Amino acid sequence: MTTWIVMHGTEEVAQVNTSGQCEIYAVNHDIDVMQYILQLDAYSFYMMNIVDYLVGNTDRHIGNWGFLVDNHTNKPIRLYELMDFNKAFQRYDTLEGANSLTTRHRSQQEAAMEAVKQIGLNQKREIEEAWFLENEITGNEKQSEKYQMFLKRLMLLKQIESENKGERKI
């Protein structure tokens, strides 16, 4: 597994460990992995599930997300920024999406709906169709279909958010 190093000047201050490495650590120390992740950085975990559902990312396996770990204490600080979206817009023909790789026995839709119940959507600006049409070789018709599916998924999550406005847990 690849480990990335975070530098501050010439000092290595942190490294990125994959979620797989964290899972091995948790199992060896009798720690409930999901509880530990949520305790450490629930917001980022839930947001990852929302984003993966919205863009249909089917490649969020244990090597494609991880934790920033402090080199001095060897303790995880938070989830590392999302990486590896080369499988976005896969399994994008249904509202449900693919199986979630970050939550066991759930679809991406179910994982995203649970995430919205926990943290809300936190949408910063409206989605523009032009984002789906720019710089694409595959043709605007196919990209327009992706835009329409994105909007359907977003509307579903907005409905969940509306139904759970006062019940957020985080």
SEKE-762763 format. One record per atom (N, C-alpha, C): residue number from 1; residue in three letters; x, z, y negated. Coordinates in steps of 0.001 Angstrom, whole numbers, plus 500000, padded with zeros to 6 digits. Atoms other than C-alpha are relative to their C-alpha. Example, Ala and Ser with C-alpha at 12.3 -4.5 7.8 and 13.67 -1.06 7.14 Angstrom:
! residues 2
VEXTOR   num   residu       c1       c3       c2
VEXTOR     1      ALA   500890   500000   501190
VEXTOR     1      ALA   512300   507800   504500
VEXTOR     1      ALA   500900   500000   498800
VEXTOR     2      SER   499180   499940   501190
VEXTOR     2      SER   513670   507140   501060
VEXTOR     2      SER   499230   500730   498910
This chain:
! residues 170
VEXTOR   num   residu       c1       c3       c2
VEXTOR     1      MET   500828   500000   501173
VEXTOR     1      MET   500000   500000   500000
VEXTOR     1      MET   500874   500000   498761
VEXTOR     2      THR   499264   500084   501253
VEXTOR     2      THR   501139   499230   496498
VEXTOR     2      THR   499711   501225   499151
VEXTOR     3      THR   500157   498919   500957
VEXTOR     3      THR   501738   502075   494084
VEXTOR     3      THR   500563   499516   498676
VEXTOR     4      TRP   499558   500390   501321
VEXTOR     4      TRP   501950   501339   490374
VEXTOR     4      TRP   500487   501230   499270
VEXTOR     5      ILE   499408   498905   500755
VEXTOR     5      ILE   504053   503486   488069
VEXTOR     5      ILE   499608   499848   498532
VEXTOR     6      VAL   500329   499991   501423
VEXTOR     6      VAL   502978   504454   484535
VEXTOR     6      VAL   501176   500623   499268
VEXTOR     7      MET   498808   499559   500723
VEXTOR     7      MET   505875   504784   482122
VEXTOR     7      MET   499631   500480   498596
VEXTOR     8      HIS   500039   499584   501398
VEXTOR     8      HIS   506202   506657   478840
VEXTOR     8      HIS   501447   499988   499548
VEXTOR     9      GLY   498584   500200   500311
VEXTOR     9      GLY   509438   505392   477376
VEXTOR     9      GLY   500737   499693   501289
VEXTOR    10      THR   499252   500202   498759
VEXTOR    10      THR   511919   505683   480231
VEXTOR    10      THR   499577   500965   501101
VEXTOR    11      GLU   500443   499008   499028
VEXTOR    11      GLU   510079   508503   482004
VEXTOR    11      GLU   498766   499517   500769
VEXTOR    12      GLU   501162   500279   499167
VEXTOR    12      GLU   507726   507898   484915
VEXTOR    12      GLU   499069   501204   499905
VEXTOR    13      VAL   500885   498856   500222
VEXTOR    13      VAL   504776   510084   483913
VEXTOR    13      VAL   498844   500056   500988
VEXTOR    14      ALA   501122   500017   499069
VEXTOR    14      ALA   502145   508973   486392
VEXTOR    14      ALA   500125   498792   500905
VEXTOR    15      GLN   500057   501135   499099
VEXTOR    15      GLN   501432   506648   489263
VEXTOR    15      GLN   498543   499772   500386
VEXTOR    16      VAL   501343   500313   499547
VEXTOR    16      VAL   498347   504908   490586
VEXTOR    16      VAL   500013   500014   501511
VEXTOR    17      ASN   500166   499956   498554
VEXTOR    17      ASN   497380   505842   494129
VEXTOR    17      ASN   498632   499438   500339
VEXTOR    18      THR   501270   500591   499604
VEXTOR    18      THR   494671   503907   495918
VEXTOR    18      THR   499042   501074   500500
VEXTOR    19      SER   500981   499047   499474
VEXTOR    19      SER   491455   505594   496970
VEXTOR    19      SER   500260   500269   501475
VEXTOR    20      GLY   499636   499792   498598
VEXTOR    20      GLY   492661   505109   500540
VEXTOR    20      GLY   501033   501098   500152
VEXTOR    21      GLN   498995   498949   499969
VEXTOR    21      GLN   495686   507283   499842
VEXTOR    21      GLN   499377   501362   499695
VEXTOR    22      CYS   500689   498754   500339
VEXTOR    22      CYS   493445   509899   498258
VEXTOR    22      CYS   499143   500475   501165
VEXTOR    23      GLU   500840   499638   498855
VEXTOR    23      GLU   491126   509799   501253
VEXTOR    23      GLU   500839   500636   501107
VEXTOR    24      ILE   499101   499421   498996
VEXTOR    24      ILE   494046   510485   503607
VEXTOR    24      ILE   500376   501427   499600
VEXTOR    25      TYR   499662   498667   500506
VEXTOR    25      TYR   495086   513423   501414
VEXTOR    25      TYR   498834   500966   500215
VEXTOR    26      ALA   501186   499136   499880
VEXTOR    26      ALA   491526   514803   501402
VEXTOR    26      ALA   499740   500393   501454
VEXTOR    27      VAL   500230   499707   498581
VEXTOR    27      VAL   491130   514531   505178
VEXTOR    27      VAL   501034   501001   500514
VEXTOR    28      ASN   498940   499091   499551
VEXTOR    28      ASN   494474   516274   505739
VEXTOR    28      ASN   499879   501398   499410
VEXTOR    29      HIS   500157   498694   500642
VEXTOR    29      HIS   493411   519132   503434
VEXTOR    29      HIS   498555   500509   500076
VEXTOR    30      ASP   501394   499585   499793
VEXTOR    30      ASP   489806   519504   504653
VEXTOR    30      ASP   499178   500001   498710
VEXTOR    31      ILE   500741   500158   501246
VEXTOR    31      ILE   488380   518286   501355
VEXTOR    31      ILE   498950   498905   500196
VEXTOR    32      ASP   501042   501019   499985
VEXTOR    32      ASP   485064   516420   501106
VEXTOR    32      ASP   500374   498940   498958
VEXTOR    33      VAL   499477   501051   500873
VEXTOR    33      VAL   486249   513102   499647
VEXTOR    33      VAL   499054   499703   498849
VEXTOR    34      MET   500936   500366   501047
VEXTOR    34      MET   483096   512194   497735
VEXTOR    34      MET   499820   501120   498986
VEXTOR    35      GLN   500129   498867   500916
VEXTOR    35      GLN   482700   515662   496277
VEXTOR    35      GLN   501227   500102   499094
VEXTOR    36      TYR   498757   499935   500768
VEXTOR    36      TYR   486337   515603   495179
VEXTOR    36      TYR   500048   498905   498929
VEXTOR    37      ILE   500014   501113   500946
VEXTOR    37      ILE   485993   512180   493536
VEXTOR    37      ILE   499051   500305   498846
VEXTOR    38      LEU   500989   499723   501039
VEXTOR    38      LEU   482861   513225   491673
VEXTOR    38      LEU   500420   501160   499107
VEXTOR    39      GLN   499508   498879   500786
VEXTOR    39      GLN   484435   516480   490558
VEXTOR    39      GLN   501107   499531   499046
VEXTOR    40      LEU   498872   500483   500793
VEXTOR    40      LEU   487503   514646   489286
VEXTOR    40      LEU   499557   499072   498866
VEXTOR    41      ASP   500347   501004   501012
VEXTOR    41      ASP   485865   511734   487445
VEXTOR    41      ASP   498709   499280   500385
VEXTOR    42      ALA   501297   500555   499591
VEXTOR    42      ALA   482189   511196   488231
VEXTOR    42      ALA   499590   498827   499119
VEXTOR    43      TYR   500427   501066   500910
VEXTOR    43      TYR   481558   509081   485147
VEXTOR    43      TYR   500626   498658   500392
VEXTOR    44      SER   499321   501259   499665
VEXTOR    44      SER   484157   506452   486066
VEXTOR    44      SER   499577   499480   501368
VEXTOR    45      PHE   500456   500414   498673
VEXTOR    45      PHE   483073   506418   489713
VEXTOR    45      PHE   498630   499336   499905
VEXTOR    46      TYR   501343   500571   500126
VEXTOR    46      TYR   479438   505820   488796
VEXTOR    46      TYR   500031   498689   499214
VEXTOR    47      MET   499916   501233   500796
VEXTOR    47      MET   480345   503244   486151
VEXTOR    47      MET   500574   498850   500832
VEXTOR    48      MET   499436   501022   499115
VEXTOR    48      MET   482432   501368   488744
VEXTOR    48      MET   498897   499399   500874
VEXTOR    49      ASN   501083   500497   499157
VEXTOR    49      ASN   479364   501099   490969
VEXTOR    49      ASN   499004   499160   499212
VEXTOR    50      ILE   500892   500788   500853
VEXTOR    50      ILE   477221   499841   488089
VEXTOR    50      ILE   500608   498631   499723
VEXTOR    51      VAL   499332   501269   500331
VEXTOR    51      VAL   479753   497190   487065
VEXTOR    51      VAL   500086   499101   501232
VEXTOR    52      ASP   499883   500817   498788
VEXTOR    52      ASP   480345   496025   490645
VEXTOR    52      ASP   498662   499375   500388
VEXTOR    53      TYR   501321   500552   499696
VEXTOR    53      TYR   476601   495583   491172
VEXTOR    53      TYR   499641   498893   499007
VEXTOR    54      LEU   500381   500991   501009
VEXTOR    54      LEU   476056   493751   487890
VEXTOR    54      LEU   500740   498680   500171
VEXTOR    55      VAL   499222   501244   499876
VEXTOR    55      VAL   478854   491245   488524
VEXTOR    55      VAL   500157   499534   501440
VEXTOR    56      GLY   499941   500437   498607
VEXTOR    56      GLY   478469   491068   492291
VEXTOR    56      GLY   501391   500030   500592
VEXTOR    57      ASN   498639   499883   499466
VEXTOR    57      ASN   482009   492222   493054
VEXTOR    57      ASN   499940   500501   501446
VEXTOR    58      THR   500056   499649   498577
VEXTOR    58      THR   482388   492281   496848
VEXTOR    58      THR   501352   500461   500542
VEXTOR    59      ASP   498634   499714   499552
VEXTOR    59      ASP   486045   493327   496955
VEXTOR    59      ASP   500488   501386   499559
VEXTOR    60      ARG   499601   498668   500447
VEXTOR    60      ARG   486043   497019   495960
VEXTOR    60      ARG   500360   500866   501205
VEXTOR    61      HIS   499561   499213   498846
VEXTOR    61      HIS   487761   498181   499157
VEXTOR    61      HIS   500966   501095   499562
VEXTOR    62      ILE   499213   498814   500346
VEXTOR    62      ILE   489935   501299   499299
VEXTOR    62      ILE   501356   499695   499357
VEXTOR    63      GLY   498749   500362   500661
VEXTOR    63      GLY   492986   499393   498071
VEXTOR    63      GLY   499797   499445   498603
VEXTOR    64      ASN   500285   500613   501297
VEXTOR    64      ASN   491232   498040   494976
VEXTOR    64      ASN   499384   500948   498987
VEXTOR    65      TRP   500290   499004   501024
VEXTOR    65      TRP   490476   501251   493160
VEXTOR    65      TRP   500778   501245   500365
VEXTOR    66      GLY   499164   498846   499708
VEXTOR    66      GLY   492369   504451   492833
VEXTOR    66      GLY   500051   500992   498864
VEXTOR    67      PHE   499884   498867   500895
VEXTOR    67      PHE   493536   507431   490870
VEXTOR    67      PHE   501330   499984   499270
VEXTOR    68      LEU   498786   499775   500759
VEXTOR    68      LEU   496034   508071   488144
VEXTOR    68      LEU   500470   501406   500354
VEXTOR    69      VAL   499460   498726   499517
VEXTOR    69      VAL   498264   510861   489483
VEXTOR    69      VAL   501182   500414   499132
VEXTOR    70      ASP   498931   499447   500828
VEXTOR    70      ASP   500480   513046   487284
VEXTOR    70      ASP   501232   500224   500867
VEXTOR    71      ASN   498772   499871   499211
VEXTOR    71      ASN   504069   512834   488539
VEXTOR    71      ASN   500589   501408   499963
VEXTOR    72      HIS   499429   498655   500097
VEXTOR    72      HIS   504918   516357   487373
VEXTOR    72      HIS   499245   501000   500877
VEXTOR    73      THR   500806   499053   499223
VEXTOR    73      THR   502045   518146   489118
VEXTOR    73      THR   499555   499423   501336
VEXTOR    74      ASN   500457   500725   498811
VEXTOR    74      ASN   501283   515522   491790
VEXTOR    74      ASN   498489   500146   500219
VEXTOR    75      LYS   501454   499857   499931
VEXTOR    75      LYS   497580   516016   490988
VEXTOR    75      LYS   499338   498790   499347
VEXTOR    76      PRO   500752   501087   500628
VEXTOR    76      PRO   495064   513270   490298
VEXTOR    76      PRO   499462   500431   498629
VEXTOR    77      ILE   500474   499730   501354
VEXTOR    77      ILE   494095   513044   486620
VEXTOR    77      ILE   498580   499457   499829
VEXTOR    78      ARG   501282   500691   500148
VEXTOR    78      ARG   491197   510589   486752
VEXTOR    78      ARG   500058   498714   500806
VEXTOR    79      LEU   499980   501318   499386
VEXTOR    79      LEU   490139   507292   488260
VEXTOR    79      LEU   500786   499060   499092
VEXTOR    80      TYR   499250   500999   500758
VEXTOR    80      TYR   492378   504442   487221
VEXTOR    80      TYR   499047   498887   499562
VEXTOR    81      GLU   500827   501087   500501
VEXTOR    81      GLU   490947   501538   485209
VEXTOR    81      GLU   499692   499014   501120
VEXTOR    82      LEU   500403   500953   498963
VEXTOR    82      LEU   489067   499002   487297
VEXTOR    82      LEU   500945   498816   500050
VEXTOR    83      MET   499086   501124   499794
VEXTOR    83      MET   491144   496215   488757
VEXTOR    83      MET   499432   499090   501079
VEXTOR    84      ASP   500293   500961   498942
VEXTOR    84      ASP   490769   493140   490946
VEXTOR    84      ASP   498534   499580   500047
VEXTOR    85      PHE   501350   500553   500031
VEXTOR    85      PHE   487627   491220   490122
VEXTOR    85      PHE   499976   498554   500482
VEXTOR    86      ASN   499947   501386   499552
VEXTOR    86      ASN   488601   487993   491891
VEXTOR    86      ASN   498884   499637   500978
VEXTOR    87      LYS   501141   500266   499116
VEXTOR    87      LYS   485549   488335   494167
VEXTOR    87      LYS   498673   500278   499283
VEXTOR    88      ALA   501243   499811   500754
VEXTOR    88      ALA   482997   488728   491365
VEXTOR    88      ALA   499073   498823   500238
VEXTOR    89      PHE   501068   500981   499824
VEXTOR    89      PHE   479726   486829   491640
VEXTOR    89      PHE   499931   499459   501429
VEXTOR    90      GLN   500180   500304   498583
VEXTOR    90      GLN   479865   486833   495433
VEXTOR    90      GLN   498710   500687   500446
VEXTOR    91      ARG   501270   499431   499535
VEXTOR    91      ARG   476677   487597   497386
VEXTOR    91      ARG   499070   500219   498810
VEXTOR    92      TYR   500732   499900   501259
VEXTOR    92      TYR   474916   486898   494128
VEXTOR    92      TYR   498663   499286   500077
VEXTOR    93      ASP   501246   500730   499831
VEXTOR    93      ASP   471860   485216   495590
VEXTOR    93      ASP   498799   500920   500182
VEXTOR    94      THR   501105   499055   499859
VEXTOR    94      THR   469778   488387   496018
VEXTOR    94      THR   500152   501126   498989
VEXTOR    95      LEU   499984   498875   500931
VEXTOR    95      LEU   468852   491288   493805
VEXTOR    95      LEU   500737   501204   500590
VEXTOR    96      GLU   499380   498850   499348
VEXTOR    96      GLU   470162   493780   496370
VEXTOR    96      GLU   501530   499966   499963
VEXTOR    97      GLY   498549   500095   499980
VEXTOR    97      GLY   473727   492484   496461
VEXTOR    97      GLY   500569   500298   501373
VEXTOR    98      ALA   499283   499750   498745
VEXTOR    98      ALA   476301   493223   499126
VEXTOR    98      ALA   499926   501482   500361
VEXTOR    99      ASN   499838   498592   499655
VEXTOR    99      ASN   476978   496468   500951
VEXTOR    99      ASN   501017   500611   499051
VEXTOR   100      SER   499070   499304   500880
VEXTOR   100      SER   478657   498973   498682
VEXTOR   100      SER   501208   500450   500811
VEXTOR   101      LEU   498782   499562   499312
VEXTOR   101      LEU   482260   499622   499653
VEXTOR   101      LEU   500479   501358   499499
VEXTOR   102      THR   499588   498700   500539
VEXTOR   102      THR   482533   502788   497545
VEXTOR   102      THR   499092   501134   500441
VEXTOR   103      THR   500924   498996   499479
VEXTOR   103      THR   479513   504585   498967
VEXTOR   103      THR   499605   499558   501400
VEXTOR   104      ARG   500276   500359   498615
VEXTOR   104      ARG   478767   504678   502647
VEXTOR   104      ARG   498505   499761   500223
VEXTOR   105      HIS   501370   500299   499550
VEXTOR   105      HIS   475610   503109   504072
VEXTOR   105      HIS   499024   499737   498858
VEXTOR   106      ARG   500863   500368   501115
VEXTOR   106      ARG   474238   501818   500781
VEXTOR   106      ARG   500295   498575   499578
VEXTOR   107      SER   499768   501305   500624
VEXTOR   107      SER   473772   498462   499140
VEXTOR   107      SER   500589   500240   498609
VEXTOR   108      GLN   499504   499878   501368
VEXTOR   108      GLN   475399   497778   495786
VEXTOR   108      GLN   498857   500395   499065
VEXTOR   109      GLN   501153   499666   500828
VEXTOR   109      GLN   471926   497960   494285
VEXTOR   109      GLN   499686   501495   500076
VEXTOR   110      GLU   500280   498577   499837
VEXTOR   110      GLU   471289   501429   495727
VEXTOR   110      GLU   501066   500865   499329
VEXTOR   111      ALA   498909   499242   500627
VEXTOR   111      ALA   474709   502664   494572
VEXTOR   111      ALA   499891   499944   498479
VEXTOR   112      ALA   500134   500150   501448
VEXTOR   112      ALA   474130   501296   491061
VEXTOR   112      ALA   498794   500770   499474
VEXTOR   113      MET   501189   499263   500422
VEXTOR   113      MET   470635   502778   490858
VEXTOR   113      MET   500282   501503   499955
VEXTOR   114      GLU   499617   498585   499990
VEXTOR   114      GLU   471993   506207   491827
VEXTOR   114      GLU   500919   500302   498818
VEXTOR   115      ALA   499071   499805   501119
VEXTOR   115      ALA   474755   505799   489240
VEXTOR   115      ALA   499249   500068   498676
VEXTOR   116      VAL   500778   499996   501242
VEXTOR   116      VAL   472264   504987   486473
VEXTOR   116      VAL   499225   501308   499871
VEXTOR   117      LYS   500701   498714   500039
VEXTOR   117      LYS   470280   508086   487402
VEXTOR   117      LYS   500942   501122   499573
VEXTOR   118      GLN   499024   498960   500311
VEXTOR   118      GLN   473467   510129   487016
VEXTOR   118      GLN   500536   499907   498571
VEXTOR   119      ILE   499301   500137   501293
VEXTOR   119      ILE   475021   508665   483845
VEXTOR   119      ILE   499333   499053   499006
VEXTOR   120      GLY   500599   500989   500895
VEXTOR   120      GLY   472720   506018   482371
VEXTOR   120      GLY   500800   498705   500034
VEXTOR   121      LEU   499324   501303   500019
VEXTOR   121      LEU   473751   502452   481624
VEXTOR   121      LEU   501138   499936   498999
VEXTOR   122      ASN   498968   500007   501048
VEXTOR   122      ASN   475735   502975   478429
VEXTOR   122      ASN   500377   498599   499555
VEXTOR   123      GLN   499744   501384   500419
VEXTOR   123      GLN   475384   499318   477471
VEXTOR   123      GLN   500372   499978   498524
VEXTOR   124      LYS   499477   500007   501367
VEXTOR   124      LYS   477389   498644   474306
VEXTOR   124      LYS   499467   498851   499159
VEXTOR   125      ARG   500527   501142   500748
VEXTOR   125      ARG   476052   495204   473349
VEXTOR   125      ARG   499207   499103   500927
VEXTOR   126      GLU   500825   500905   499213
VEXTOR   126      GLU   473672   492522   474460
VEXTOR   126      GLU   500874   498987   500738
VEXTOR   127      ILE   499287   500970   499183
VEXTOR   127      ILE   474774   490079   477148
VEXTOR   127      ILE   499689   498601   499466
VEXTOR   128      GLU   500167   501353   500535
VEXTOR   128      GLU   475319   486538   475914
VEXTOR   128      GLU   500170   498976   501120
VEXTOR   129      GLU   499928   501044   498980
VEXTOR   129      GLU   474644   483519   478101
VEXTOR   129      GLU   501297   499197   499877
VEXTOR   130      ALA   498768   500771   500219
VEXTOR   130      ALA   477672   481799   476570
VEXTOR   130      ALA   501175   500566   500806
VEXTOR   131      TRP   498916   499398   499219
VEXTOR   131      TRP   479928   484276   478403
VEXTOR   131      TRP   500040   499415   501403
VEXTOR   132      PHE   500082   500545   498645
VEXTOR   132      PHE   478752   482736   481662
VEXTOR   132      PHE   500294   498507   500028
VEXTOR   133      LEU   499851   501446   500044
VEXTOR   133      LEU   479173   479151   480501
VEXTOR   133      LEU   501388   499549   499573
VEXTOR   134      GLU   498691   500376   500528
VEXTOR   134      GLU   482597   479172   478843
VEXTOR   134      GLU   501039   499878   501102
VEXTOR   135      ASN   498819   500176   499153
VEXTOR   135      ASN   485664   477871   480670
VEXTOR   135      ASN   499695   499911   501492
VEXTOR   136      GLU   500333   500117   498586
VEXTOR   136      GLU   483897   477118   483947
VEXTOR   136      GLU   500069   498561   500466
VEXTOR   137      ILE   499859   501324   499408
VEXTOR   137      ILE   484732   474152   486124
VEXTOR   137      ILE   498789   499680   500875
VEXTOR   138      THR   501059   500194   499012
VEXTOR   138      THR   481790   474663   488500
VEXTOR   138      THR   498705   499437   499424
VEXTOR   139      GLY   501200   500574   500596
VEXTOR   139      GLY   479197   473405   486040
VEXTOR   139      GLY   499084   501050   499413
VEXTOR   140      ASN   500840   499054   500730
VEXTOR   140      ASN   476801   475049   483631
VEXTOR   140      ASN   498750   500404   500772
VEXTOR   141      GLU   501209   499656   499256
VEXTOR   141      GLU   473810   474919   486003
VEXTOR   141      GLU   500253   501189   500923
VEXTOR   142      LYS   499667   498898   499092
VEXTOR   142      LYS   475503   477165   488561
VEXTOR   142      LYS   500276   501276   499196
VEXTOR   143      GLN   499705   498837   500828
VEXTOR   143      GLN   476749   479472   485803
VEXTOR   143      GLN   498721   500572   499401
VEXTOR   144      SER   501273   499535   500528
VEXTOR   144      SER   473253   479663   484330
VEXTOR   144      SER   499245   500820   501055
VEXTOR   145      GLU   500614   499225   498918
VEXTOR   145      GLU   471995   480866   487739
VEXTOR   145      GLU   500636   501388   500085
VEXTOR   146      LYS   499316   498702   499984
VEXTOR   146      LYS   474614   483623   487641
VEXTOR   146      LYS   499523   500861   498824
VEXTOR   147      TYR   500502   499285   501175
VEXTOR   147      TYR   473477   484583   484155
VEXTOR   147      TYR   498607   500556   500271
VEXTOR   148      GLN   501366   499562   499706
VEXTOR   148      GLN   469864   484776   485320
VEXTOR   148      GLN   500004   501162   500998
VEXTOR   149      MET   499925   498901   499032
VEXTOR   149      MET   470782   486978   488300
VEXTOR   149      MET   500554   501253   499333
VEXTOR   150      PHE   499453   498855   500728
VEXTOR   150      PHE   472888   489198   486050
VEXTOR   150      PHE   498886   500686   499208
VEXTOR   151      LEU   501090   499436   500801
VEXTOR   151      LEU   469879   489649   483755
VEXTOR   151      LEU   498970   500715   500876
VEXTOR   152      LYS   500947   499343   499088
VEXTOR   152      LYS   467587   490463   486706
VEXTOR   152      LYS   500544   501360   500441
VEXTOR   153      ARG   499389   498744   499562
VEXTOR   153      ARG   470022   493109   487926
VEXTOR   153      ARG   500047   501004   498850
VEXTOR   154      LEU   499947   499127   501168
VEXTOR   154      LEU   470461   494506   484428
VEXTOR   154      LEU   498612   500564   499680
VEXTOR   155      MET   501359   499540   500289
VEXTOR   155      MET   466683   494697   483878
VEXTOR   155      MET   499558   501066   501014
VEXTOR   156      LEU   500320   498999   498984
VEXTOR   156      LEU   466274   496583   487169
VEXTOR   156      LEU   500645   501335   499640
VEXTOR   157      LEU   499301   498758   500345
VEXTOR   157      LEU   468890   499132   486074
VEXTOR   157      LEU   499447   500613   498719
VEXTOR   158      LYS   500620   499475   501226
VEXTOR   158      LYS   467309   499430   482611
VEXTOR   158      LYS   498684   500702   500325
VEXTOR   159      GLN   501254   499371   499585
VEXTOR   159      GLN   464004   500225   484295
VEXTOR   159      GLN   500273   501369   500620
VEXTOR   160      ILE   499610   498716   499388
VEXTOR   160      ILE   465676   502948   486381
VEXTOR   160      ILE   500412   500980   498913
VEXTOR   161      GLU   499555   499132   501093
VEXTOR   161      GLU   467308   504320   483240
VEXTOR   161      GLU   498801   500525   499211
VEXTOR   162      SER   501192   499619   500750
VEXTOR   162      SER   463971   504359   481417
VEXTOR   162      SER   499182   501054   500756
VEXTOR   163      GLU   500766   499056   499176
VEXTOR   163      GLU   462259   506190   484295
VEXTOR   163      GLU   500684   501356   500123
VEXTOR   164      ASN   499219   498766   499787
VEXTOR   164      ASN   465040   508828   484423
VEXTOR   164      ASN   500655   500515   498729
VEXTOR   165      LYS   499357   499663   501272
VEXTOR   165      LYS   465810   509328   480724
VEXTOR   165      LYS   500404   501461   499875
VEXTOR   166      GLY   499704   498595   500198
VEXTOR   166      GLY   465619   513109   480679
VEXTOR   166      GLY   500609   500690   501197
VEXTOR   167      GLU   499560   499377   498757
VEXTOR   167      GLU   466988   513670   484165
VEXTOR   167      GLU   501458   499769   500336
VEXTOR   168      ARG   498582   500236   499713
VEXTOR   168      ARG   470644   512617   483883
VEXTOR   168      ARG   500702   501296   500317
VEXTOR   169      LYS   499303   498796   499551
VEXTOR   169      LYS   472976   515010   485551
VEXTOR   169      LYS   501379   500151   499379
VEXTOR   170      ILE   498644   499942   500564
VEXTOR   170      ILE   476238   514130   483854
VEXTOR   170      ILE   499942   499634   498530
